[in-house]
Amino acid sequence: MDSSLSDSFNPPPPYHLLFTSLSLIPLSHFLSAFLLLFLLFLYHFFEIHFLHDFLRAFRGDRVSITASDPDFYQSVVSKCRILHGRFSSTPWLCSPHLQTIFLSIVGRSPPVSYKRQLFRVPDGGTIALDWLRSSDVECDGFGVNVSTSDYEKTPTVIVIPGLTSDSSASYIKHLAFRIAKRGWNVVVSNHRGLGGISLTSERVYNAAWTEDIRRVVDHLHSQHPEAPLFVVGTSIGANVLVKYLGEEGANVPISGAAAVCSPWDLLHAARVIYFLNILKICDRFINRRLVQSFYNKALANGLQDFALLHQSNLSRLTEWESIKKSRSVRDFDNYATRVLANFETVDAYYRHATSSNYVGNVGVPLLCISALDDPLCTKEAIPWDECRANRNVVLATTPHGGHLAFYEGIAANTLWWARAVDEFLGVLHSSPYIGMIKKKQKTTTLTPSFSIDQGPYVSVLEDGMVTAVGDEQTDDTMQEQDAPNQETANVTTNDEVILDSVEADEHVTKNEQPERYEVKDPNPTQATTFVRKCTHCLARRSSKSFWLLAYIAIVTTWPMVRPALSLLFKKRSRNPAPGGPRIR
């Protein structure tokens, strides 16, 4: 009887009870729980904010505005209702990744028909300028017409696309169509090698190259001097725009500008991607690591496609086999962009291309728009203090929006940033603040920038010599700036090519360059060759550096040369010339 009692009081193993209980639960409940966990994972992974918007009744979040000049704010910014309103993203695109992917795949851009003009720059490169004039756009079934007398004064907006993008990109069409509906002219300045144009020179566009937009602006200003010029840059184009404005200061024929989703700090962005491939501690970093690797690979594939289009040119100028094996943007920049732009390292290229170093010297009204959840241009790179310190810059940030997307409305037919830029440029053009800026441009000169990031880069040679590699331009670049513009061709929709006339003396001036002669040492040695090379490098960069070097050499060697000269003159005075009188 004791044994039977002991058996009755021994409970079964706990795992046996657990599995027995789980077996009683229907399989459909397990599938529902698994589906719920999977949805929570996707909600967190894609950074979906549907519940956040639902709790706010889809009213959106307020736009954060950073502006330091009270006159600029009262005259222009305060009148921009879109900037002072809220941004509510499309409910079924309530994620930065969904917004960005939808823009690149679907787009939903309005119908736009450009008229192309080919612009040839002095170094032989070709830039495709795609025009969308106000007369080419219909607004609600009625054309927007501008009288001939006011045509020369019609404002023109220059648009700079992003990386591997051209005038056919959806976000470019959204912006161009909206501005043309206002009655203005729009011209998209495509990067070299994009827009169906072949590379006609060894120069390829990059984030640090501002010479193309400089020449396009000067050309359009010379053609229509009375027409106000505005410039809008997107992504990498925004980085080029801010860098160009910072280099020129107030000495630009531009009335206003807008930079949308600029990367700001390319070196920081590259390091973020690198460290996110290492860090595996915080779940937020793990999430961003996976997503960033996806975007990084996608951008690298786009750059490789661009290289394949121009393989005949790039294969003889770069490491072609390494380009085909590139798995990231940094790899492509290391094997292609850095080599074509003549930078020693890829970090030197990123440092030189960083536009946050130039935003403090911008001398025209500039609107900067960024989304804090931008998966490509992270919020950590936004130069908050630099934008706040410049009286001409206003920074508008939104919690959501993705990269160049900002889709709004149920149908996702409009881009919020395109409406904001259109309104800002319109208010700026009609405000008296432009007159104040023009007066400042006539009296203000370009102020030098003293930033440690803009100092000369140091290169240590194999023999221990240290050379400074600054940002000065070489002789070839200066010759390109002094050379006149070549012929331009206007390609219409009927494939008709019209060549613009160019003065013959300018063409002769470009083709007849003076010849250079060098006197070579018949018996050169390794030491003299190296010294001559260094001296020539210093003299080429700046004539002041050469004379400063000569002055330093005389001052430092004078204590040794002076005794030697005194002894020489004393010896000659004691030994007179033969045949002269002798004193006994």
LINNOR-V650469 format. One record per backbone hydrogen bond with DSSP energy under -1.0 kcal/mol. CO is the residue of the C=O (numbers start at 1). NH is the residue of the N-H. Records with the same first field share a line. If there is no record, write none. Layout:
CO=NH / NH
This chain:
1=5
2=6
3=7
4=8
5=9
13=17
14=18
15=19
16=20
17=21
18=22
19=23
22=25
26=30
27=31
28=32
29=33
30=34
31=35
32=36
33=37
34=38
35=39
36=40
37=41
38=42
39=43
40=44
41=45
42=46
43=48
49=53
50=54
51=55
52=56
53=58
54=57
56=59
61=87
64=397
66=395
69=73
70=74
71=75
72=76 / 77
73=78
76=79
77=80
79=81
80=84
82=85
85=63
87=61
90=93
93=95
94=49
95=99
96=100
97=101
98=102
99=103
100=104
101=105
102=106 / 107
106=108
115=131
116=491
117=129
118=489
119=127
120=486
121=124
125=121
127=119
128=190
129=117
130=188
131=115
132=186
133=136
134=137
137=144
139=142
142=139
151=154
155=185
156=230
157=187
158=232
159=189
160=234
162=165
166=169
169=173
170=174
171=175
172=176
173=177
174=178
175=179
176=180
177=181
179=184
180=183
185=157
186=132
187=159
188=130 / 190
191=194
210=214
211=215
212=216
213=217
214=218
215=219
216=220
217=221
218=222
219=223
220=224
224=227
228=156
229=255
230=158
231=258
232=160
233=260
234=237
235=239
236=240
237=241
238=242
239=243
240=244
241=245
242=246
243=247
244=248
245=249
248=251
250=252
252=254
256=231
257=367
258=233
259=369
260=235
263=265
264=355 / 356
265=269
266=270
267=271
268=272
269=273
270=274
271=275
272=276
275=278 / 279
282=286
283=287
284=288
285=289
286=290
287=291
288=292
289=293
290=294
291=295
292=296
293=297
294=298
295=299
296=300
297=301
298=302
299=303
300=304
301=305
302=306
303=307
304=308
305=309
308=311
310=314
311=315
314=318
318=320
319=323
320=324
323=326
328=332
329=333
330=334
331=335
332=336
333=338
335=319
336=340
337=341
338=343
345=349
346=350
347=351
348=352
349=353
355=358
358=361
359=362
365=257
366=394
367=259
368=396
369=261
370=398
371=374
378=381
379=382
382=384
383=387
384=388
385=389
386=390
390=393
392=366
394=368
395=66
396=370
397=64
398=372
401=406
406=416
407=90
414=408
415=419
416=420
417=421
418=422
419=423
420=424
421=425
422=426
423=427
424=428
425=429
426=430
431=434
432=436
433=437
434=438
435=439
436=440
437=441
438=442
439=443
440=444
451=454
457=469
459=467
461=464
465=461
467=459
469=457
474=478
475=479
476=480
477=481
478=482
479=483
488=500
489=118
490=498
491=116
492=495
496=492
498=490
503=507
504=508
505=509
506=510
507=511
508=512
511=513
525=529
526=530
527=531
528=532
529=533
530=534
531=535
532=536
533=537
534=538
535=539
536=540
537=541
538=542
542=546
543=547
544=548
545=549
546=550
547=551
548=552
549=553
550=554
551=555
552=556
553=557
554=558
557=561
558=562
560=564
561=565
562=566
563=567
564=568
565=569
566=570
567=571
568=572
569=573
570=574
571=575
577=580
